Amino acid sequence: MKKEGVVMHFKEYGDLHKPLLLLIHGGGVGGWMWDKQVQYF
């Protein structure tokens, strides 16, 4: 997603009928840091 020069990447996993869980990263890492966790959702 891109708006006003800001680019945001996102991935969707799991069942759309279950509660939402938002995992946010920072500090020089990427979304890959959640790869092992998302397998449980």
N, C-alpha and C positions, 0 to 999 in steps of 0.2 A: 504494500500500500504506500502511496506517495502523496503527500499534501504539503504545499508551500515549502518545498525543498527538503522536507523531512521524509526519510525512507524508513518504513517499518516492515520487517519480515515476520511472518507468523506461520505456525504449523498447527493443524487441527488433528486431534487424535480422539479416539473413543466414541462413546455412544452419545448422540445429540440429546437424548432424553434423560440423561443423568446430570447432576449438578456440574457447574463449570469450575474448573481449577485453572488459574492463570499462573504460569511459571515465568518469572522475569529474570533476566541475567544482566550482568554489568561487570565492570572491573577488568576489561580486556579479554573477556571470554565470549563465547557464542552460544547459540541455541543448542549446540551439540552437548553442552554440559548436562542437559536434561534427558538425553537419549535413554539412559538406563532407567530413569524414573518413570517415563511415560509408558513403558511396557506394563506397568501395574495399574494403569487407568484405562 
